């Protein structure tokens, strides 16, 4: 019963905040369209961060965050994260402490409000069925990273839903390797329990860890294709296993 009440309150909070923030999102979108992006990026991110932290508070979740010193603050970076559940993006926005975009599936472009904030945060919508469009989206992401932005990749391709780390999709790191930016592996554990596990908001404990950066600029081409993916999979999986041991 308590979780049901909490679920209703959370969705009510989301609905109200959407209405309150929509005018600002439209205002910020206008400035984006006329080219005033750099100034607006930090403002937009701080607002999104405040919203994300407030949502974490409303859910009653506790979050352990480690490795923030591993995040480059003012330079290009690509975050490569496991994808435990829907709450992953909320956690990253809340605690990353720097603006970033992410690659979202094309279906989200039709979701009101969410599509606007993905755009404002620097996200890109990818059509995985259309190879030409997918490559074009990846190239846009590469240009943004090279210009000093941050991007998040979920190489599993979809949520693992508490099943542990799933195999990486072939070519999923192309965005990172093509940009030549440092990769920061990210490990998220417990976000699936927040809502999806029971379809009710549960005040769960969630772990968010940013691991040591991996320099990709000097890697040989053959390492970028195969060895790098295996290396990142290994360090993320190892950290997840450590968390399971502690639990």
C-alpha positions as CSV (number, residue, x, y, z in Angstrom):
1,X,0.0,0.0,0.0
2,X,2.8,2.4,0.9
3,X,4.6,1.7,-2.4
4,X,1.3,2.4,-4.3
5,X,0.9,5.7,-2.6
6,X,4.6,6.6,-3.3
7,X,4.1,5.6,-7.0
8,X,1.0,7.9,-7.3
9,X,2.9,10.8,-5.7
10,X,5.9,10.3,-8.0
11,X,3.9,10.3,-11.1
12,X,1.9,13.3,-9.9
13,X,5.2,15.1,-9.2
14,X,6.5,14.2,-12.7
15,X,3.3,15.5,-14.3
16,X,3.3,18.8,-12.3
17,X,7.0,19.4,-13.0
18,X,6.5,18.8,-16.7
19,X,3.8,21.5,-16.8
20,X,6.0,23.9,-14.8
21,X,9.2,23.4,-16.8
22,X,7.6,23.2,-20.3
23,X,7.6,27.0,-20.8
24,X,11.3,27.2,-20.0
25,X,12.0,24.3,-22.2
26,X,10.3,26.0,-25.1
27,X,12.2,29.2,-24.3
28,X,15.5,27.4,-24.2
29,X,14.6,25.6,-27.4
30,X,14.2,28.9,-29.2
31,X,17.7,30.0,-28.2
32,X,19.0,26.7,-29.4
33,X,17.5,27.2,-32.8
34,X,19.0,30.7,-33.2
35,X,22.4,29.3,-32.3
36,X,22.9,30.4,-28.7
37,X,23.8,26.9,-27.5
38,X,27.0,27.1,-25.4
39,X,25.5,29.6,-22.9
40,X,22.3,27.7,-22.6
41,X,23.8,24.2,-22.2
42,X,25.0,24.6,-18.6
43,X,21.8,26.3,-17.6
44,X,19.7,23.6,-19.1
45,X,21.8,20.9,-17.5
46,X,21.6,22.5,-14.0
47,X,17.9,22.7,-14.2
48,X,17.7,19.1,-15.4
49,X,20.1,18.1,-12.7
50,X,17.9,19.8,-10.0
51,X,14.8,18.1,-11.4
52,X,16.6,14.7,-11.4
53,X,17.8,15.0,-7.8
54,X,14.4,16.1,-6.7
55,X,12.9,13.0,-8.3
56,X,15.4,10.8,-6.6
57,X,14.3,12.4,-3.3
58,X,10.7,11.9,-4.0
59,X,11.2,8.2,-4.7
60,X,13.0,7.8,-1.3
61,X,15.9,6.1,-2.9
62,X,19.4,6.3,-1.5
63,X,22.3,6.6,-3.9
64,X,26.0,5.7,-3.5
65,X,28.1,7.7,-6.0
66,X,31.8,6.9,-6.5
67,X,34.5,8.0,-8.9
68,X,33.4,11.5,-9.7
69,X,37.1,12.5,-9.9
70,X,37.4,10.3,-13.0
71,X,35.1,12.6,-15.0
72,X,36.8,15.2,-17.2
73,X,35.0,18.5,-16.4
74,X,35.8,20.7,-19.4
75,X,36.8,18.4,-22.2
76,X,35.5,15.7,-24.5
77,X,34.4,12.5,-22.9
78,X,32.3,9.4,-23.7
79,X,30.5,7.6,-20.9
80,X,30.0,3.9,-21.6
81,X,27.4,2.5,-19.1
82,X,25.5,-0.7,-18.4
83,X,21.7,-0.2,-18.7
84,X,20.0,-1.6,-15.7
85,X,16.6,0.2,-15.9
86,X,14.7,3.4,-16.8
87,X,16.1,5.2,-13.8
88,X,19.6,5.1,-15.2
89,X,19.2,8.4,-17.1
90,X,17.8,10.1,-14.0
91,X,20.8,9.0,-12.0
92,X,23.3,10.1,-14.6
93,X,21.7,13.5,-15.0
94,X,21.5,13.9,-11.2
95,X,25.1,13.0,-10.3
96,X,27.3,13.3,-13.4
97,X,27.9,17.1,-12.6
98,X,28.6,18.0,-16.2
99,X,26.4,18.4,-19.3
100,X,26.1,15.4,-21.6
101,X,23.8,14.0,-24.3
102,X,22.9,10.5,-25.1
103,X,21.9,8.3,-28.0
104,X,18.1,7.6,-27.7
105,X,16.0,5.3,-29.8
106,X,14.0,7.1,-32.5
107,X,10.6,6.2,-30.9
108,X,11.3,8.8,-28.1
109,X,11.1,11.6,-30.7
110,X,7.4,11.2,-30.6
111,X,7.1,11.4,-26.7
112,X,6.1,15.0,-25.8
113,X,8.3,16.9,-23.3
114,X,10.8,14.0,-23.1
115,X,11.8,14.5,-26.8
116,X,12.3,18.3,-26.1
117,X,14.6,17.7,-23.1
118,X,16.6,15.0,-24.9
119,X,17.2,17.6,-27.7
120,X,18.1,20.3,-25.2
121,X,20.5,18.1,-23.3
122,X,22.3,17.4,-26.5
123,X,20.8,13.9,-27.2
124,X,20.4,12.4,-30.6
125,X,17.7,10.0,-31.9
126,X,19.0,7.0,-33.7
127,X,17.2,4.8,-36.3
128,X,18.9,1.5,-35.9
129,X,16.9,0.0,-38.8
130,X,18.0,2.5,-41.3
131,X,21.8,2.1,-41.5
132,X,22.4,5.3,-43.4
133,X,20.5,7.4,-40.9
134,X,22.1,5.6,-38.0
135,X,25.6,6.4,-39.4
136,X,24.6,10.0,-39.9
137,X,23.4,10.2,-36.2
138,X,26.7,8.6,-35.0
139,X,28.7,11.2,-37.0
140,X,26.8,14.0,-35.4
141,X,27.6,12.6,-32.0
142,X,31.3,12.3,-33.0
143,X,31.4,16.0,-34.0
144,X,29.8,17.0,-30.7
145,X,32.3,15.0,-28.7
146,X,35.2,16.5,-30.7
147,X,33.8,19.9,-29.9
148,X,34.2,19.3,-26.2
149,X,30.8,17.7,-25.3
150,X,30.0,14.6,-23.3
151,X,27.9,11.7,-24.6
152,X,26.6,8.6,-23.0
153,X,26.4,5.2,-24.7
154,X,24.5,2.1,-23.5
155,X,26.3,-0.6,-25.6
156,X,24.0,-3.4,-24.4
157,X,21.4,-1.8,-26.6
158,X,18.5,-2.3,-24.2
159,X,17.8,-2.6,-20.5
160,X,19.2,-5.6,-18.7
161,X,16.3,-5.5,-16.1
162,X,18.5,-6.8,-13.3
163,X,19.9,-9.7,-15.2
164,X,23.5,-8.6,-15.0
165,X,25.6,-7.2,-17.9
166,X,24.4,-8.3,-21.3
167,X,26.7,-8.7,-24.4
168,X,27.6,-5.5,-26.1
169,X,26.2,-4.9,-29.6
170,X,28.8,-5.0,-32.4
171,X,29.9,-1.5,-33.3
172,X,28.3,0.0,-30.3
173,X,31.5,1.9,-29.3
174,X,32.0,3.4,-32.8
175,X,30.8,6.8,-31.4
176,X,33.5,6.8,-28.8
177,X,36.4,5.4,-30.9
178,X,35.7,7.6,-33.9
179,X,35.8,10.7,-31.6
180,X,39.1,9.7,-30.1
181,X,37.9,10.9,-26.7
182,X,38.6,9.3,-23.3
183,X,36.0,6.7,-22.3
184,X,34.7,6.6,-18.7
185,X,33.1,3.3,-18.0
186,X,30.0,3.6,-15.8
187,X,28.5,1.0,-13.5
188,X,24.9,1.2,-12.3
189,X,23.4,-1.3,-10.0
190,X,19.8,-1.4,-8.5
191,X,18.0,1.1,-10.8
192,X,15.8,-1.7,-12.1
193,X,14.4,-2.2,-8.5
194,X,13.2,1.4,-8.3
195,X,10.2,0.8,-10.5
196,X,10.3,-1.8,-13.2
197,X,10.8,-4.9,-10.9
198,X,7.3,-4.5,-9.2
199,X,5.8,-1.7,-11.3
200,X,5.7,0.2,-8.1
201,X,8.1,2.9,-6.8
202,X,10.3,1.2,-4.2
203,X,12.8,3.1,-2.0
204,X,15.8,1.1,-3.2
205,X,19.5,1.6,-2.7
206,X,21.3,2.3,-6.0
207,X,25.0,2.3,-6.8
208,X,26.6,4.6,-9.4
209,X,30.3,4.3,-10.1
210,X,32.5,6.1,-12.6
211,X,35.6,4.0,-13.3
212,X,39.0,5.1,-14.4
213,X,39.1,6.8,-17.9
214,X,40.4,4.9,-20.8
215,X,42.4,6.8,-23.4
216,X,41.4,5.9,-27.0
217,X,43.3,8.4,-29.0
218,X,46.5,6.3,-29.2
219,X,44.9,2.9,-29.6
220,X,45.7,0.9,-32.7
221,X,42.7,0.4,-35.1
222,X,42.5,-3.3,-34.4
223,X,42.3,-2.6,-30.6
224,X,39.4,-0.2,-31.2
225,X,37.4,-2.8,-33.0
226,X,37.6,-5.7,-30.6
227,X,40.0,-5.5,-27.6
228,X,38.5,-2.2,-26.4
229,X,35.0,-3.5,-26.2
230,X,36.2,-6.6,-24.3
231,X,38.2,-4.5,-22.0
232,X,35.3,-2.2,-21.1
233,X,32.9,-5.1,-20.7
234,X,35.4,-6.7,-18.4
235,X,35.9,-3.7,-16.1
236,X,32.1,-3.0,-15.9
237,X,31.3,-6.6,-15.2
238,X,34.0,-6.9,-12.6
239,X,32.7,-3.9,-10.7
240,X,29.1,-5.4,-10.8
241,X,30.4,-8.6,-9.4
242,X,32.1,-6.7,-6.6
243,X,28.8,-5.0,-5.8
244,X,27.0,-8.3,-5.7
245,X,29.6,-9.7,-3.3
246,X,29.2,-6.7,-1.0
247,X,25.4,-7.1,-1.0
